[in-house]
Amino acid sequence: MNADYEVVPLPQSIVKTDGEGFILKGSTKIYYPKENDVQKQTAEFLAEYIKLSTGLTLAVTDQDVSDNVIILKADYKVEKPESYNLIVDSKQIIINGSDEAGTFYGVQTLRKSMPVDGTNKEVVFPAVSIEDFPRFGYRGMMLDVARHTKSLEFIKKYIDILALHNINKFHWHLTDDQGWRIEIKKYPELTKIGSQRAQTVIKKNSGEFDGKPYGGFFTQEEAKEVVEYAKKRFITVIPEVDLPGHMLAALAAYPNLGCTGGPYKVGEQWGVFDDVLCAGNEDIYTFLEGVFSEIVEIFPSEYVHIGGDESPKTRWKVCPKCQAKIKELKLTSDAKHSKEDKLQSYVMTYVEKFLNSKGRRIIGWDEILEGGLAPDATVMSWRGMSGGIEAAKLHHDVIMTPTSNLYFDYYQTTDIQNEPFGIGGYVPVQKVYELEPVPSELTKEEQKYIIGVQANLWCEYVVTPEHAEYMTMPRIAALSEIQWTMPEKKNYEKFLPRLTKLMDLYQRLGYNYATHITAIASQIEPDISSGTIKISLFTYDNAPIYYTLDGSEPTDKSVKYEQPLSIDSSVYLRAVAYRGSEKSKEYDNKFDFNKATLKEIKLENSPHKNYTFKGPVLLVDGKRAVGGFASGEWIGFEGNDFVATIDLKEATDISKVITGTYEEPMSWVFGATEYTVAISEDGKIYKQVYDKKIPVLDKNSAIRTVDLVAEFPTTKARFVKVIAKNTGKIPDWHEGKGSLAYLFVDEIIIE
């Protein structure tokens, strides 16, 4: 078998050298330096990896060997930590790290270069010199165990998955409204009461519950075991105790810590709750010091994550203690932040100072920017990139983890009917891979503050270990390449064959992973100027594709795809790829041309930058959206009305205008409250031909797509103005009450 160094993540430099390669055989030895227990551990890992992939059992030794040997050492002279040099010739493979972590990552590259067979076959490693280093020092993956916990055995397995992908930070989300999962000996009720919820809501806050008690937590000894397990794989465990919000589980255990005194109960449904720690109550500061005093004893990491996200100020605004604290601190509202925002900043800064006194630094979600940032805080930017940009401009370290690309609880496909139930959204492998975490609008100096990248797996709907693996892989491979490989070396089409090779290793390791990338992918490019839609189809391995345009079932006797298709009329495209006699999952897409299709369209209000996607052309591309609001098929407006004007190019008889919308109120996505159509001959004077008011969604509203339909007597018009009024402020029945609602719009159809 032949090794191939085209692995994930792709090394920075791979140079083939002259001479014969190295033959890995049963007699090959793995050498580590004498009395170096860390390198011995890495050598033993390599022996395990080789046995799994090839079936060969290699001896590990600290005795000098000059031939037929893999040599591990750590005196590679470069400035960047975690770097390595991997040299292969006919006599030996040398993996030389700039530090012991670098050696470990060199081992991972060697491991992933081997074919996965497991049948005692020798492997030929071509002669090569690899020089490699990580782009970012912080390479993270977060797992939420507060909503649905996982076993100690699975946490270790998850750490192995991270190590395989050169990830060096495991962000462990241990506490939330729905459960407190870490033992704190000073406060035993946190796990006695706070780790147990009476029942769990069915699906998305449906109002129905399963009636089954749910609980569990990690003892301090178990957590220390995780820390030690991760350390051997050069992974730092970063604990998160989220505050001052997401604290219902703690309040249920110690009700005196809340503004109202309770009674409270551990959260049984998902979302954001008004009950948070009472910032005016001195008891919370004693409590937090007690909790974090034990946290830092369990977790030796430089960083401690203290949350800071989604903390409503509802209780603080009417709480006498909180208002007295505001007065005592002389906090006042300004144009940007309320006095309650500044009170939260006080709480976060208090905790930061305490943790600084213990030699630690804090990380917080980007909401910690509101009200003023704690002096040395690192910001984890999740609500897009803007929080990270703002923090970097303030010279604070930033870890990019935007929902748009790095939330692994989002669906991986638009075909959600055949997926495990999830929170929504749409983040396929390609979307992960496309993220550039260093914003171009930052100066070179400011860009230095982007210290890392992380993906997050929230587990409201991820109950089982198998589901967690499925949501993580193979997207974590795309994440690892963002984190490790320099951007100029990234190429998605070249990444896919490397990923499929890695998926062979997933299979050999028994991991449960998603296989969507093996299906046919497409690139759809509507062009208003030419009045055509260009459709490119491809497979990760260039398997032959056959297609039909009339909706009939495609077979290997259908037309073979040779080049991009250009369409200018309605078609129903169906396609399949063949790998030998095996047929892929079918690809299908309908394009229905109408009077609005590929006509010039202008928007009066800008969409939210996270939900602009391809822009207004999406609304006239002849293709109806089939996925959720974040699938890239909808355009989203936050608080703004949707106002679009379509130029039909000439006066045209029309009598119906349909606008597609999407509703998912639990994700703050509300429907239109009024639908108006106006027409014009000259684009200046408009006549209203339709107007209908629509009730605001109530708490019983379901997730659905809704066509707004305007019918009116046939009339001639060149310009058609379509207005869908946004709900504006989210109604009081909703957890996001008072915040701006989203309105998502798709295809405009004019008949």
N, C-alpha and C positions, 0 to 999 in steps of 0.2 A: 504494500500500500504506500502511496505517496502523500507526504504532508503538503499542506498549502497554507501559506502565511497570510492569505487574504481572510482575516478574521474580523470579528466584531468585539470591541471597537477597532477600527483600522489603525495600525501603528503609523507614526508620523513619517518614518522613512524605512523602506525595505529595499535593500540593494543586493542583488544576486552577485555572488563572487565566483571566481574561477575555482576549478577543482571539483573533486567528487564530493558528494554529500555524505551525511552521517546515517548509518544504518542502525536503527534502534532494534535490539534483539533481547532475548531473555537474559543474556550474560551482561548486558549493559548495567553499569552501576551509577548511582546518584551520589555525588560527593557534596558534603557541606563542611564548613570550617570547624575545626576542633573546638569543643566547649562552647559552641554557639547554639543554645537550645532553640532560639527563634528560627534559625536557618535549618536546624534539624526538623522542626515542625513543618516548614515549607517543603523540605525534601520528602518528608513522609506524605504530605498532601500530593506532591507530584507523582510519587509511586502509586498512590491510590487512583489518581486520575488516569495514569497510563494503563493500569490494570483494567479499569472500567472500559476504556476505549479500545484497547488492543488485546486484552487477555493476558499480556505479559506481566510477570511478577519480577520487579527489579529490586535489587539490594540497595539499601541506603548505608553509606559509610562516611566516616571522618578520616579514613586512611587515604593518603595520597595515591591517586590513580591518574595515569597520563593518557591512556588509550581506552576507547570504547566507554566513555564516561560523560555524564552530564554534570557540569560543575556549577555550583551555586556560590556566589560571593556578593559582596556589597561594598566595593571600593571604586565604583564608576565615578569619575571626577566631572560632575556637571553641577550647576547651581540649582536646578529645579528639583525639588523633592519628588520622590516616587518615580523617578526616571529609571530606565534600564537600557542595557546594550545586550543584544542576543547575537552571538556569533556561532555559526555552524560550519565545521569542516569535516573531513573524513574521520578524524580521530576523536573529536569531542564537540559537545555543545556547551558553550559558556553563557550563563545568564548572570550578568553583573549589574546589580542595582546601585543607584546612588545612595540608597539606604535599604533597609530590609524590606520595606514595603515595595520598593522598586523591583527587587528580586522576585517578590511574590507576583507582581503584575507581569513580569517576564515569564514566569511559570504559567500564568493563565494564558498568555499568548501561545506558548508552546503547546499547552493542553488543547486549545481550540484549533490549532493547526493540524491536529491528528485526525484521520478518518475515524469514524465510530463504527467499529466492527465487532470487537470483543471475542475474536476467535483465534487468539495466539498467532497473529500475523506480524511479521516484521514491518517496520515503517521506514521509508527512506525520506530523510529531511534534506532537501537541496541546500547546497552551500549558500550562505546568506549572511549579511550583517544588517541587523535591525537596530535602529536608534529610536527610542520612544520615550514619551513623557506626556503627562495629562495636561489638557488645556486649562482646566480649573482644579483648584485645590479642594474645593467643597463639591463633592459629587454625591447627592443624597437621594434617598427613597423613603417615603413616609408610609407607615402602616397604622391605621386607626384600630385599636382594640377596645375602645370605650363603648362603641355602639354594638358591635358583635366581637367578642373576644376570641382568641385563638389559643391553641395549646402551646405549652412550652416546646414540645417537639416540633410544631410547625414554625414557631418563631426561629428556631435554629435552622430549619430547612430554608426559610425565607432569607436568612442571612447568607446561606450558601448560594442562593440565587443572586443576591447582591454581589457577592465576591466574584462569581462567574462573569459579571458584567463590569468589573473594575470600579464598583461603587464603594465609597469609603465612609459614608455617613448613613446610619440607620436612625431616622427620626421616628420615635416611638410615641404615638399619641395615646396617653395613658388615662386621661380623665376627660369626662364630658358630662352633659346633663343626664345621659342615659346610663352612666356607670363609672364608678371610680375603681380603677383596676390595679393600683399599686398599694401595697401595705405601708402604712405609716404608723409606727408603734405608739407614738405620742397620742394619736387620734384613732383609736381602734374602730370607732363607729363608721369611719370612712369606708372600711371594707365590710364590716358587719351589716351596715344598713345601705351605705352608698353604692356598694357593688351589686345590689340586688334590685331589679325592677319587677313589679308585680305581673306585668304583661307587656306585650309589644304590639304596636299598631300594625295592621295588615296593609301592606303596600304603602302608598303615599298619603299618610294622614287621612285615611278614608273614614275615620270615625269608628271603624270596626277593629277589634283587638283579638289576639289569639288566646287570651286567658291563661297563658303559660308563664310561670315565673322564670326569670332569666337572670343569670349572674355568673360570677367568677372573678378572680383577681390573681395577681402574681405576688407571691411572698417576696420579701427582700432577698432571701437566699436565691430564689429562682431568678430574680432580676439580675443579681450579681453573676449567676451562672450564664445568663445571656450575654452580659458585658464581657465575661472572660472568653466565651465562645467566639464572639465577634472580634475581640482583640487579636486572637490567633489568625484571623483572616484580614487583619489590618482595617477593621471597620470600627468606627467609634459610635457608640449608642448615645443619641441625644434624646433625653426624656422631655416630654411636654406635659406640663400641668397648666391647663388653660384658665386664664383669669382676666378680668373680674367676672366676665360672663361665662356661659357654659359650665355653671357651677351648681346646677340643681341637685346633683348627686351629693355634693358636699353639704348643701343646705338641708337636704333631707336628714343627713346625719347630725348636723349641728345647726339647728334653725336660728340660733341667736346670731348667726353671721349674716342674716338677710335683713333687708330694710323693714319687712313687716313682721318678722318673727315666726312666720309660717302659719299653719302647718304646710310643709313642702313634701313632695314625693319625688322619687327618682323618675326622670322623664320616661314616658311610655310611648311618645311619638317623636317625630323628627322636627328639626327647625330651630328657631331662636326663641328664647323665653325671656320675659320681662324680669324675672327674679334673678338677681345677680348678687355678688358680695356687696355689703353695705359699706361704701367708702368712708362714711362718717363714723363708723363703729370701730373703735380702737382694737376690739377683739380680733378683727380680721388680720391686722398686722402681726399680732402675736401668733395667730393661726398660720399665716403664710411663712413666717420665720421658722415655725416648728416644722412645717411640711418640707420646706426647702433645705432645712438643716439635715434632714434625713435623706432627701433626694441626692444631695451632693455627696453623701457618704456612700450611696449605692452606685451612683454614676460618676466616674471620674472625668467625664468629658469637659473640655474647655467651655462648651456652650450648654446652656439650659434654655429650653423654649418655654416662654411664659404666655403664649397665645396672644390675647388682646383683641381678638376678632369678635364681631357680632355681639357687642355688649350694649343692649338698649339702656337708655338713660331714663326710662319711664319712671321707675321707682325713685331714682335719685332726685328727680325734679320735684317730688312732693314729700321726700323723706326729711324730717326735721334735722336728723343727725347729719345727713349729707349736705344739706343747705348750711348748717352751722359750720361744717368743715370748709365749705366753699368760702364762707365769710371769714373764717379764721385765716385761711390761706390767701385772702384778698384776691380771689379769682374773679375775673370778669369776662363776659362774652365779648367777642370782636366780630368783624365781618366774616371771618373764616371759621371760627370755632366757638362753641357755646362754653359757658363756665363749667358745665358738666363734662364736656370733652376734656377740658383742662384738669378736672378732678381725676379722670381716668389716667391722664398723663402723670399726675402726682402718684397714683397707686403704682403704675408701672415703674416709675423712677425710684420709688421706695424699694420695690423688690429688686430692681437692678442694683442699687447701692448695697443692699444686703448680700446679693450674690457676688458682687465685686469684692466684698469683704471676705468672701470665701474663695477668692481667686478665680471666679467664674465670670462669663459674659452672657448676656441674654440675646435671644432671638425672639422676635415677635412678628405676627402677621401684619400686613401693611396698614391696618387700622391704627397701629400705634403711632402713625404719623399725625393722627388727628389730635389736636390739643397740644401738640409739641412733643418732640421725640426725646426719649430718655438719652442721656449723653453719649453712651457708647453702644447703643442698641444696634443689632444687625436686623435688617428688615427682610422678611420673606414676602415677596410680592406675588400675591395670588389673584387679585382682582385685575388681571391684565398686567401690563408692563409699567403703567403710569406711576404706581407707588414706588417701584424700584427706581425709576428715572428720578423722581422727586428726592428719594433718599440719597441716591448717588450724587446728585447736585449739592446735597447738604454734607457730602463727604462721609456718609455712613455706608458700611458694607452691606451688600445686597445679595440675596439668593433669589433667583428667578424661578417661579413656579406657577405660571399663569394657567388659569382654568382652561383657556382656549386650546392649549396644547399639551398640558401635563397633568390633567386630572384623570387618573386611570379608573375612577369609578364611572366615568362616562362610557357610553356605548362605543364599540369599535367598528360598527357597521350600521347602515341605515335599515338593514333587514332585522329590525328589533323583534319581530314576531317569533324569530327562531333563536333568540338570545335569552339568557337568564335575565329575570326582571332587574331593572336598574333605575338609577336616579334620572336618567335622560342624558342630553348632550350627545356630542359626537366627536370622538378623538381617535381616528384610525392611526395606524402605524405611520403613514405618510405625513400626517399632520404633526405628529410628535417630531418626526425627523426634520421637518421644515423649519422648526423654531430656530431663530438666531437670538440667543439670550442677551447679547450685548447691543443695546439700541444705538443706531447710528447718530441719533440726535445728541448723544453725550459727547463731550470733548474727549480727547485721548486720556487726559488726566482723570476725568470723571469715570471713564470706562474701567479704570483699574479697580473701582469699588464694586464691580460685579464679580464677586468671588466664587460664585457657583450656581448650580442648577439642580433642581429637585423635582421629582414627580410625587404625587400624593394619591394614595388609595384609601379613600373614606369608605367605611363599611356599614352604613345604614342598611344597605341591601346586599352586602357581601357577607353571607352568613357562614359559609363553609370554607375550609382551607382550599378545596378544589376550585371554588369560585374565585378565591383570591389569586391563586396561581393563574387562572384563565384570564383575569383582568390585567395581570401584570405582564405576562408573556404573550407575544413577543415584543410588546411596546417598550419594555425595559431595554431591549437591544437598541432601539432607536434613541432612547434616552442616553444610554451609555456612550453612543457616538457623539451626541451633542456635548456631553460632559468631557469627553476625552480628546476627540479628534479635532484638529484645526479646521475652521470652516471652509477653507479653500480646497480641502481634500474630500469634503462631503459630496456625495452624488447618490441620489436615491436609487436610480436604476442599477448602479453598480453595488449599492448596499444590499439589494434584494437577494442576489445569489449568495452573498456571504451570510445573510440572515437565514436562508433556507438550510445552509450547512449547519449553522448553530442550532436550528430546530431539530436536526438529526440528533444532536447531543441532548436537547430537551427530552426527546423521545427515549433515548437510552437511559437517561436519569429518571424516567418515570414521571416527568412533570406534566401537568395538565395545561396546555397552551392553546391559544386561538389560532386558527389556520386561515383567516380571511385573506391573507396575502396570496394564497395559492389560487384564488379566484381571479377572473378577468377584471382588470382595472381599466378606468377610462379617464381621458382628459377631454372636457367639453369646452369649446371656445366659440361662443356666439360672436358674430361680427356684424354690427349694425350697418357699417359702411357698405359691405358687399351683400347683405341680406342672406347670409348663409351661416350654418353652424358646422364647425369642424369637429369631428369626433375621432379621437385616437384611442385605440384599444391596445393593451399590452398585458403580458403575463410575466411573472418574475423570472421565468426560465426560457422565455421565447417559445413556449409551446404553440403549435399552430392553432389559429382561431378561425372558426367558420361562423357565418352569420346570415341572417335573413332580415329584410326590411319590411315585410308585410305581416309580421306577427306570427308567421308559421314556425313550427319547431325546427331549430337548427340541428343539422347532423354533419358528419364528415363529408357528406355529398353536397352540402350547401356551398355558397360562395366563400372562398378562402380570403381571409383578411390579409391584404398586402400593403396597404397604405391608408392614411387617414381618410375618412369619409367626409364628403361635403354635401350637406343637405339644405334644400330650400323649400321643402314642402313636408307635410305630415308623414311620419314614418313610425313604425313600431319595430325597433331594433332588438333582435334577440341573438345571442351569440354563445358559443361554447368553445372551450379549448380541449384538445386531445393530447394526452400523454400515453402513447401506445394505444391500447384499447380503452383506457380509462378516460371517462368524460368528466370535465370540471362541472362545478355548479354553474347553472345558467346565468348569464348576464342579460338584463333586459331594461330598456328605457323607451318611453313613449315621448314623441315630439309632435305636438298638435299645433299646427300653424293657424293663426286667426288674424284678424285685422290689426291687432296690436303687436304681433310677433316681429321682433327685430326692427321695430320702429324707434325713432329717437325718443328718449324719455329723460325728463329732468325732475329732480326732487327739490322741493322747497326747503325741507328740513334735513339736516344730515343724520344718517343713522349712527347708532353707537359704534365706536371704532372697533369694538370686539365682534360686532355682528354686521359688518359691512360686506365682507367676503368679496365677491367679484363686482360689487356695486349694483347700480340700478338696472344694468343689463339682465340681471337675474330675473327681473320682473317681466321681461318680454322675450325670454329665450325658448318659449314653446314647451317648457318642461315643468310639470307640476311637482312640487316638493312631496317627498314620501317619508322623509326622516323627521326627527325632532327639531326644535328651534335652533340647536347649535350644529345642525348637520351641514351647514354651508349652503343650504338651498333657500333659506329665508333671510330677509333683511330685518334687523331689529331696531326699534326706536325707543329710547328711554325717556319717558315723559312727553316726548314730542308727538304731535299729530303726524300722520302719514299724508303727505300732499304730493301727488305726482301728476305731471302733464305729459301726455303722449301726443306726438306730432304724427298724424296719419299720412302726411305728405300732400294729400289732396282731399277735397271735400268728399266724404264717404257716407253712405247710408248706414246708420247704426241704430240699434234698438235695445241692446243689452250690454251691460258692463259688469263683469264678475271679477272680484278681487279675493284671492285666497288669504286666509289668516290662520294663525295657530294659537291655541289656548292651553296653557298649563299653569293655572293659578298658583300651585304650590311652589313653582319656580319663578314666581313674580311676573309671569307672562299672562296678561289679560287681553280680552278681546276688545274690539272697537265699540264705542258707545254711540257713534253716529256714523252713517255712511252717506256721502254726498257725491253726486256726479254733476258736472257742469260742462257745457260744450261751447265751442267758439269757432268762427270762420277765420278770424285773423290773429288769434292768440292774445288779443287785448281785451275785448269785450266778451264776457262769458254769460251764458244763460244756464241757470240751474234747471236740470231736467229730472232730478231724483234726490230725495232726502228722506232718511229714515233714522229715528232715534232707536237705540238698542240698550236694554237694561245692563247695568254693571253686573259682572259675574258675582254669584253668591258662593257660600262655602260648600255647596253641594255640586259645584261645577266640575266636570270631568276634563281629562286631557282629550283634546279633539282638534281637528281642522274644521274651519267654518268658512264657507263661501259667502261673501257679501254679494248679493245679486241685485242689480238695479235694472228694472225693465221699464221702458217708456215708449211712446209712439215713435215710429221710425222717423228719423230726422237726419239732415245732412250736417256733418261737422268735420273739420280738419283737426282741431285740437280738442282733446278730452282731458278734463281735470278730474282726478279721483281723490277724494278726501276721506280718510278713515280716522275718526277722532280717538285719541288715546284716552284711557281711563284716567290718566293723570296721577293723582295720589291713590295709593293702594287703600282699599276700604278698611274700616276698623275691625272687621271680623278676622282679618288676616294677620299672621305673625309679623309681616313687614309693613304694617299699617303706617300710613303717612309717608312712606318712601315712594319713589317714582315707579310707576308700573311700566312694563315693557309691552310693546305692540309689535308682533312679528307678521310680516306680509310676504306673500310670494307672488305667483303669476297673476297678471292682469289679462283678462280675456275680453276682447271686444267683438261683438257679433252684430 
